[in-house]
Structure formats: C-alpha cells, structure tokens
Amino acid sequence: MYRGLVASGGIFAIFAVFLIVLDLYVPLGVSVFGLPIAIVGAVMFAAGFLRAEPSPPTPHPGKKFCWYCMVQIPENSVECSNCGLHQHDLRV
C-alpha cells in the first residue's frame, strides 16, 4: 500500500465533495470542477492500494546526500560541492 497516494487521493475526494456541497448552497458553478476532482481522487485512492510503497533513495557506497540540495557528495564532506552549505551530520 502506497500511503502517500492513498492520503492524497482521500484529500482530493474530500475537497471535491466540499466543492459539490458548496455549490448546492451557494451557486458559484464550482461543481463543474468537483466531479473531475472527485474522479481523480478516487483513482488516486484506489491506485494507492494497488501500488507498493516506493523504496527510499539510497546513496552510492562512500557517498551521502547533501542536506539541502540532495546531490550525492563524498561521505566525509563537511560542505556540499554543489551548493556550498555546511552539512549537519547526526553522528554522536
């Protein structure tokens, strides 16, 4: 189960229902957008149950990700060679 896709689809669907219900009380014409958003939300919600959770990215051996720009840099780097910012390692 891909939890992020399920949550995003649910939020889309809830927002679509909100637009449709809002249009019943205040005729703004927003329900025209509500149905396509509801369909997209339902498809995303269903696809989240069918798709596996993606694996987190892992750096190549001897490398780490920059905390800011996510470029792979040597593991012992204090500053990123791409963005030049100081790296905050969580070593105790």
C-alpha positions, 0 to 999 in steps of 0.5 A: 500500500502506497500511503502517500497516494492513498492520503492524497487521493482521500484529500482530493475526494474530500475537497471535491465533495466540499466543492459539490456541497458548496455549490448546492448552497451557494451557486458559484458553478464550482461543481463543474470542477468537483466531479473531475476532482472527485474522479481523480481522487478516487483513482488516486485512492484506489491506485494507492492500494494497488501500488507498493510503497516506493523504496527510499533513495539510497546513496552510492557506497562512500557517498551521502546526500547533501542536506539541502540540495540532495546531490550525492557528495563524498561521505566525509564532506563537511560542505556540499560541492554543489551548493556550498552549505555546511552539512549537519551530520547526526553522528554522536 
